[in-house]
Amino acid sequence: MSEQEFVQRIEAAVADKTPLNIVAGNSKAFYGRAPVGEPLHVASYHGITSYEPTELVITARAGTTLEEIEHALGQNNQMLPFEPPHYGPGATIGGTVACNFSGPLRAYQGAARDFVLGTKIINGRGEVLRFGGEVMKNVAGYDVSRLMCGAMGTLGLMLEISLKVLPKPASELTLVFEADAGKAIEMMNQWAGRPLPVSATAWVDDQLYLRMSGTQNGVKAASKSLGGQLLEGADAFWRQVREQQHSFFNTEKPLWRLSLPSTTSPLFADTPCLMEWGGGLRWLISESPAEEIFSLAKAKGGHATLFSGGNRQGTIFQPLDPGLLALHRNLKQSFDPYGIFNPGRMSEEF
């Protein structure tokens, strides 16, 4: 479909009061509440429209696959700094940004939203809007582009996205340490207070994994000061963690994603857990009531998401406080006043 055909389809949906379910590679269909509405396919709207390696900026249509983007960047020894997971071969940049998905690098480089420079969207009135640009300082008024990050398509149909990219590190290695959960949290927080080139951490099955990336001399010196065992085949390990192909994720039980202060003590001694992001991200496999996990996360100063499995018709994301809920309602009313985009994907209301 062309841009104009998308506009016509959205205008017709508004006139008929027909909800639309935005679909591209469909690799993220498991995430959020169960999709409803007529499919609005955007995978055919793809291609890199602009790439300036010397400027470290790439612009692509929303249906462009991550594989295509990463291949183009790799030819210039560059990368998406937030190391996004694919969760399937058809993963697109639009779906990745819509879910604000980031991989192991997130705690050390930033989230997907931190690298979005601009977006082009169609809102719920059928209007084509462009926000931001292709430079970091192109900010006039509200940073609307980043509102699209994590909105899961509920605010509009993304057409194009401009992103900041970075060079790949010159050197990289992974060290492994024996540690229980408490010791691992202590070690990760100690590392965070030192000038180490840390680019990823993960703890699972009493093994703590530390990836360091940077200059050859810097990585070598840091590794000597820390000890640990060198992990062979480290790329495969981090890919398994990022894509949830590690044996930890091989479960039919509900998988919870908790964002917590990195110093938070281990939560459940008898619950399978995998930690990332210096202790700030906790994956839990638990059949405990959703209300219990949401309450626990809030009490610890964080929030929880039922990432996969469980009741996809129930509450998936941490319930919002009244002030934030009012803000969400106002944004939804402004961008999608007729409620046609991905209704009910985030909550019963929107």
Residue, then its C-alpha position, 0 to 999 in steps of 0.5 A: m500500500s502507498e501512503q495515500e492508500f493508508v490514508q484512505r483506509i484509515e478514513a474509511a475505518v473512521a467512517d465505518k467505526t471499524p477498529l484496525n489491527i496494525v500488522a507487519g512481521n507479526s513477530k510481536a503478536f504475543y505481546g500485550r493484550a490479544p489483538v482485535g480489529e481488521p488487519l492493517h498490513v504494513a509489511s509491504y511499506h518497507g525500504i531504507t529511504s536514507y542512510e548517511p554513515t558519516e552522520l550516523v543516521i538511518t531512516a526507514r519505512a516502518g515495514t522494513t525488517l531489522e535484518e535489512i537494517e542491520h545488514a546495511l549498518g553492518q556493511n559500514n561497521q555500524m549497529l543499532p545501539f539498543e541491540p533490539p530483539h527480533y523474536g522472529p524472522g519478519a521483525t520490523i523496525g516499526g514493531t520494534v519501536a512501537c513496543n520500545f524493545s531493547g536488548p542487553l545493551r539497553a542499560y549501558q547505551g539507552a533504550a530504543r526511544d533514546f535513539v529515535l530522532g523523528t517519525k512520520i505517522i498517520n493519526g486517527r483523523g487520517e492526517v499525515l504528520r511528521f515529528g522530529g527530524e534526522v539530527m539529535k538537536n532537532v527538537a521544537g516543542y514536545d518530543v512527540s516522536r518518542l511518544m510512539c515508542g511503547a505505544m504499541g500502535t495505539l496512537g497512530l500508524m507509523l510510516e517512517i522512523s529516523l534513528k541514531v546509529l553507532p559504530k560497532p566496538a573494536s573489541e568484545l569479550t564475555l567473562v563468567f563468574e559463579a554467584d548466587a542471586g544475592k552475590a550477583i546483584e552485589m557484583m553488578n552494582q559494584w561494576a556499575g560504580r567502576p569505569l569498566p566498558v560493560s555492555a551487558t550482564a546476565w545472571v541465570d542458574d548461579q552463573l553471572y555473565l559480564r560482557m565488555s565492549g570497547t577498545q582492545n586495550g581497554v577491554k583487555a585491561a578490564s578483564k585482567s582486573l576482574g578475573g572470571q572465566l572467558l566464555e567461548g561462543a559468547d555471541a551465541f549466548w547473548r543472542q539466546v538471551r536477547e531472543q529468548q531462546h535460552s533454556f530458561f525461557n522454554t516454559e509454558k507458564p507465564l513469563w513476567r518482566l519486572s523493571l526494578p532498582s538494580t539493588t533490589s534483593p532477590l524476590f522469590a527464592d523458589t521462582p525461576c529468575l533471569m536477571e539482566w541490565g545490571g540487576g534492573l531487569r528481572w525475568l520471572i516465571s510465575e503463576s502467582p496472581a497478577e495483582e500480587i506481582f504488580s503490587l510487589a513491583k510497585a512496592k519495590g519502586g518498579h513496575a511489572t509486565l506479563f510479557s508472555g503467556g498467562n491471561r492475554q485478556g486480563t491486565i498485562f501492564q502495571p496499572l497506572d496511577p490516576g495522574l498518568l492514566a489521565l495523561h494517557r487518555n488525553l494523548k489517546q483522544s488527541f491522536d486517535p479520537y475515534g479509537i480505531f488503532n489497536p483498541g484494547r491492546m494495552s488495557e481494556e480502555f485503550 
